[in-house]
Amino acid sequence: MMVARYQIAIVAAASFAAAASACATGGALPPNIGESGSAIGVAQQAIAEAVVAGADTSASDVMQIARQHLATAQNEQDAKKLELAAVHAREAAADANYARAAALRVKADQARASEAAQLQALPSPGSN
């Protein structure tokens, strides 16, 4: 969970930096942000893949943030704020990809611990 909190802090800092730079440039978003509909589809797919990997259990806080960004993107798309929708959809996808990676790492750590335990249970050479 400590890694997830660290990730949340990084995401918050990056969001703050992006907002601050947007303010410094008159609030304009960079050109070619992308198409919101496809970005939302990518985010939905990334969230689905994270769920399959077990991220709802091992990275639930990051998954919650990913879903919040996705909901924001969908609301902005409905309000015809397509550039903002694309940005939030990308944030949702990034959060979901991180959550998926965190879940896979937990599984890998568990598998490694299991294999180490099995190795320890083997008789040592020459103990026969």
Stockholm file with secondary structure:
# STOCKHOLM 1.0

chainA/1-128         MMVARYQIAIVAAASFAAAASACATGGALPPNIGESGSAIGVAQQAIAEAVVAGADTSASDVMQIARQHLATAQNEQDAKKLELAAVHAREAAADANYARAAALRVKADQARASEAAQLQALPSPGSN
#=GR chainA/1-128 SS CHHHHHHHHHHHHHHHHHHHHHHHTTTCCCSCCCCHHHHHHHHHHHHHHHHHHTHHHHTHHHHHHHHHHHHHHHHHHHTTCHHHHHHHHHHHHHHHHHHHHHHHHHHHHHHHHHHHHHHHHSCCTTCC
#=GC SS_cons         CHHHHHHHHHHHHHHHHHHHHHHHTTTCCCSCCCCHHHHHHHHHHHHHHHHHHTHHHHTHHHHHHHHHHHHHHHHHHHTTCHHHHHHHHHHHHHHHHHHHHHHHHHHHHHHHHHHHHHHHHSCCTTCC
//
